[in-house]
Protein backbone atom coordinates (compact mmCIF):
# COMPACT_ATOMS: atom_id res chain seq x y z
CA UNK A 1 0.00 0.00 0.00
CA UNK A 2 1.35 3.40 -0.97
CA UNK A 3 0.72 6.16 1.62
CA UNK A 4 1.07 9.89 1.53
CA UNK A 5 2.83 10.61 4.85
CA UNK A 6 0.56 12.23 7.41
CA UNK A 7 -2.55 12.22 5.22
CA UNK A 8 -3.65 8.89 3.82
CA UNK A 9 -2.06 6.89 6.63
CA UNK A 10 -3.79 8.94 9.33
CA UNK A 11 -7.06 8.74 7.42
CA UNK A 12 -6.82 4.96 7.11
CA UNK A 13 -5.87 4.59 10.77
CA UNK A 14 -8.89 6.69 11.79
CA UNK A 15 -11.18 4.60 9.60
CA UNK A 16 -9.71 1.34 10.87
CA UNK A 17 -10.46 2.33 14.45
CA UNK A 18 -13.93 3.59 13.58
CA UNK A 19 -14.84 0.52 11.55
CA UNK A 20 -14.23 -1.83 14.48
CA UNK A 21 -14.56 -5.61 14.20
CA UNK A 22 -17.53 -5.50 11.83
CA UNK A 23 -17.90 -8.02 9.02
CA UNK A 24 -16.46 -7.57 5.56
CA UNK A 25 -17.08 -4.18 4.01
CA UNK A 26 -16.61 -2.98 0.48
CA UNK A 27 -13.78 -0.44 0.27
CA UNK A 28 -12.87 2.24 -2.23
CA UNK A 29 -9.35 3.59 -1.64
CA UNK A 30 -7.79 6.16 -3.96
CA UNK A 31 -4.39 7.88 -3.84
CA UNK A 32 -3.95 10.67 -6.36
CA UNK A 33 -0.68 12.51 -6.97
CA UNK A 34 -0.87 15.48 -9.36
CA UNK A 35 2.04 17.68 -10.38
CA UNK A 36 0.83 20.59 -12.52
CA UNK A 37 -2.19 18.56 -13.62
CA UNK A 38 -5.85 19.37 -14.10
CA UNK A 39 -8.35 19.70 -11.23
CA UNK A 40 -9.09 16.49 -9.32
CA UNK A 41 -12.71 15.41 -8.86
CA UNK A 42 -13.36 12.18 -6.94
CA UNK A 43 -16.71 10.61 -6.05
CA UNK A 44 -16.79 7.55 -3.76
CA UNK A 45 -19.88 5.54 -2.78
CA UNK A 46 -18.66 2.40 -0.96
CA UNK A 47 -19.23 1.41 2.67
CA UNK A 48 -15.62 2.39 3.42
CA UNK A 49 -14.12 5.31 1.45
CA UNK A 50 -10.54 6.56 1.74
CA UNK A 51 -8.93 9.26 -0.41
CA UNK A 52 -5.47 10.80 -0.37
CA UNK A 53 -4.81 13.71 -2.74
CA UNK A 54 -1.36 15.33 -3.08
CA UNK A 55 -1.06 18.26 -5.49
CA UNK A 56 1.79 20.51 -6.57
CA UNK A 57 1.38 23.24 -9.19
CA UNK A 58 0.66 26.88 -9.88
CA UNK A 59 -3.07 26.43 -9.39
CA UNK A 60 -4.46 23.34 -7.61
CA UNK A 61 -8.07 22.28 -7.20
CA UNK A 62 -9.50 19.17 -5.54
CA UNK A 63 -13.08 18.07 -4.89
CA UNK A 64 -13.86 14.86 -2.98
CA UNK A 65 -17.41 13.64 -2.33
CA UNK A 66 -17.91 10.53 -0.20
CA UNK A 67 -21.11 8.66 0.69
CA UNK A 68 -20.59 5.60 2.88
CA UNK A 69 -20.57 4.29 6.41
CA UNK A 70 -16.95 5.37 7.04
CA UNK A 71 -15.28 8.16 5.06
CA UNK A 72 -11.76 9.59 5.23
CA UNK A 73 -10.09 12.24 3.08
CA UNK A 74 -6.65 13.84 3.24
CA UNK A 75 -5.73 16.63 0.81
CA UNK A 76 -2.33 18.36 0.63
CA UNK A 77 -1.87 21.21 -1.84
CA UNK A 78 1.23 23.25 -2.68
CA UNK A 79 0.62 25.93 -5.30
CA UNK A 80 0.11 29.61 -5.92
CA UNK A 81 -3.69 29.33 -5.72
CA UNK A 82 -5.24 26.35 -3.91
CA UNK A 83 -8.86 25.24 -3.71
CA UNK A 84 -10.25 22.21 -1.88
CA UNK A 85 -13.75 20.95 -1.21
CA UNK A 86 -14.76 17.84 0.78
CA UNK A 87 -18.33 16.59 1.20
CA UNK A 88 -18.97 13.54 3.38
CA UNK A 89 -22.16 11.71 4.37
CA UNK A 90 -21.78 8.69 6.65
CA UNK A 91 -21.63 7.48 10.23
CA UNK A 92 -17.93 8.32 10.72
CA UNK A 93 -16.33 11.15 8.72
CA UNK A 94 -12.71 12.34 8.83
CA UNK A 95 -11.26 15.12 6.66
CA UNK A 96 -7.95 16.98 6.64
CA UNK A 97 -6.92 19.74 4.22
CA UNK A 98 -3.44 21.26 4.23
CA UNK A 99 -2.63 24.12 1.86
CA UNK A 100 0.47 26.24 1.24
CA UNK A 101 0.58 29.02 -1.35
CA UNK A 102 -0.30 32.61 -2.12
CA UNK A 103 -4.03 32.03 -1.58
CA UNK A 104 -6.05 29.11 -0.25
CA UNK A 105 -9.77 28.34 -0.09
CA UNK A 106 -11.22 25.27 1.64
CA UNK A 107 -14.65 23.91 2.45
CA UNK A 108 -15.43 20.76 4.47
CA UNK A 109 -19.04 19.65 4.89
CA UNK A 110 -19.85 16.57 6.99
CA UNK A 111 -23.14 14.88 7.89
CA UNK A 112 -22.74 11.99 10.30
CA UNK A 113 -22.71 10.73 13.86
CA UNK A 114 -18.98 11.31 14.38
CA UNK A 115 -17.34 14.10 12.37
CA UNK A 116 -13.72 15.26 12.47
CA UNK A 117 -12.52 18.04 10.19
CA UNK A 118 -9.29 20.05 10.18
CA UNK A 119 -7.91 22.69 7.83
CA UNK A 120 -4.37 24.09 7.93
CA UNK A 121 -3.57 27.00 5.60
CA UNK A 122 -0.32 28.88 5.10
CA UNK A 123 -0.38 31.83 2.71
CA UNK A 124 -1.17 35.50 2.25
CA UNK A 125 -4.94 35.12 1.66
CA UNK A 126 -6.81 32.22 3.28
CA UNK A 127 -10.47 31.30 3.57
CA UNK A 128 -11.96 28.18 5.17
CA UNK A 129 -15.35 26.78 6.16
CA UNK A 130 -16.17 23.65 8.16
CA UNK A 131 -19.81 22.53 8.50
CA UNK A 132 -20.56 19.52 10.69
CA UNK A 133 -24.06 18.15 11.28
CA UNK A 134 -25.34 15.14 13.20
CA UNK A 135 -28.67 13.59 12.19
C-alpha positions as CSV (number, residue, x, y, z in Angstrom):
1,X,0.0,0.0,0.0
2,X,1.4,3.4,-1.0
3,X,0.7,6.2,1.6
4,X,1.1,9.9,1.5
5,X,2.8,10.6,4.9
6,X,0.6,12.2,7.4
7,X,-2.5,12.2,5.2
8,X,-3.7,8.9,3.8
9,X,-2.1,6.9,6.6
10,X,-3.8,8.9,9.3
11,X,-7.1,8.7,7.4
12,X,-6.8,5.0,7.1
13,X,-5.9,4.6,10.8
14,X,-8.9,6.7,11.8
15,X,-11.2,4.6,9.6
16,X,-9.7,1.3,10.9
17,X,-10.5,2.3,14.4
18,X,-13.9,3.6,13.6
19,X,-14.8,0.5,11.5
20,X,-14.2,-1.8,14.5
21,X,-14.6,-5.6,14.2
22,X,-17.5,-5.5,11.8
23,X,-17.9,-8.0,9.0
24,X,-16.5,-7.6,5.6
25,X,-17.1,-4.2,4.0
26,X,-16.6,-3.0,0.5
27,X,-13.8,-0.4,0.3
28,X,-12.9,2.2,-2.2
29,X,-9.4,3.6,-1.6
30,X,-7.8,6.2,-4.0
31,X,-4.4,7.9,-3.8
32,X,-4.0,10.7,-6.4
33,X,-0.7,12.5,-7.0
34,X,-0.9,15.5,-9.4
35,X,2.0,17.7,-10.4
36,X,0.8,20.6,-12.5
37,X,-2.2,18.6,-13.6
38,X,-5.9,19.4,-14.1
39,X,-8.4,19.7,-11.2
40,X,-9.1,16.5,-9.3
41,X,-12.7,15.4,-8.9
42,X,-13.4,12.2,-6.9
43,X,-16.7,10.6,-6.0
44,X,-16.8,7.5,-3.8
45,X,-19.9,5.5,-2.8
46,X,-18.7,2.4,-1.0
47,X,-19.2,1.4,2.7
48,X,-15.6,2.4,3.4
49,X,-14.1,5.3,1.4
50,X,-10.5,6.6,1.7
51,X,-8.9,9.3,-0.4
52,X,-5.5,10.8,-0.4
53,X,-4.8,13.7,-2.7
54,X,-1.4,15.3,-3.1
55,X,-1.1,18.3,-5.5
56,X,1.8,20.5,-6.6
57,X,1.4,23.2,-9.2
58,X,0.7,26.9,-9.9
59,X,-3.1,26.4,-9.4
60,X,-4.5,23.3,-7.6
61,X,-8.1,22.3,-7.2
62,X,-9.5,19.2,-5.5
63,X,-13.1,18.1,-4.9
64,X,-13.9,14.9,-3.0
65,X,-17.4,13.6,-2.3
66,X,-17.9,10.5,-0.2
67,X,-21.1,8.7,0.7
68,X,-20.6,5.6,2.9
69,X,-20.6,4.3,6.4
70,X,-16.9,5.4,7.0
71,X,-15.3,8.2,5.1
72,X,-11.8,9.6,5.2
73,X,-10.1,12.2,3.1
74,X,-6.7,13.8,3.2
75,X,-5.7,16.6,0.8
76,X,-2.3,18.4,0.6
77,X,-1.9,21.2,-1.8
78,X,1.2,23.2,-2.7
79,X,0.6,25.9,-5.3
80,X,0.1,29.6,-5.9
81,X,-3.7,29.3,-5.7
82,X,-5.2,26.3,-3.9
83,X,-8.9,25.2,-3.7
84,X,-10.3,22.2,-1.9
85,X,-13.8,20.9,-1.2
86,X,-14.8,17.8,0.8
87,X,-18.3,16.6,1.2
88,X,-19.0,13.5,3.4
89,X,-22.2,11.7,4.4
90,X,-21.8,8.7,6.7
91,X,-21.6,7.5,10.2
92,X,-17.9,8.3,10.7
93,X,-16.3,11.1,8.7
94,X,-12.7,12.3,8.8
95,X,-11.3,15.1,6.7
96,X,-8.0,17.0,6.6
97,X,-6.9,19.7,4.2
98,X,-3.4,21.3,4.2
99,X,-2.6,24.1,1.9
100,X,0.5,26.2,1.2
101,X,0.6,29.0,-1.3
102,X,-0.3,32.6,-2.1
103,X,-4.0,32.0,-1.6
104,X,-6.1,29.1,-0.2
105,X,-9.8,28.3,-0.1
106,X,-11.2,25.3,1.6
107,X,-14.7,23.9,2.4
108,X,-15.4,20.8,4.5
109,X,-19.0,19.6,4.9
110,X,-19.8,16.6,7.0
111,X,-23.1,14.9,7.9
112,X,-22.7,12.0,10.3
113,X,-22.7,10.7,13.9
114,X,-19.0,11.3,14.4
115,X,-17.3,14.1,12.4
116,X,-13.7,15.3,12.5
117,X,-12.5,18.0,10.2
118,X,-9.3,20.0,10.2
119,X,-7.9,22.7,7.8
120,X,-4.4,24.1,7.9
121,X,-3.6,27.0,5.6
122,X,-0.3,28.9,5.1
123,X,-0.4,31.8,2.7
124,X,-1.2,35.5,2.3
125,X,-4.9,35.1,1.7
126,X,-6.8,32.2,3.3
127,X,-10.5,31.3,3.6
128,X,-12.0,28.2,5.2
129,X,-15.3,26.8,6.2
130,X,-16.2,23.6,8.2
131,X,-19.8,22.5,8.5
132,X,-20.6,19.5,10.7
133,X,-24.1,18.2,11.3
134,X,-25.3,15.1,13.2
135,X,-28.7,13.6,12.2
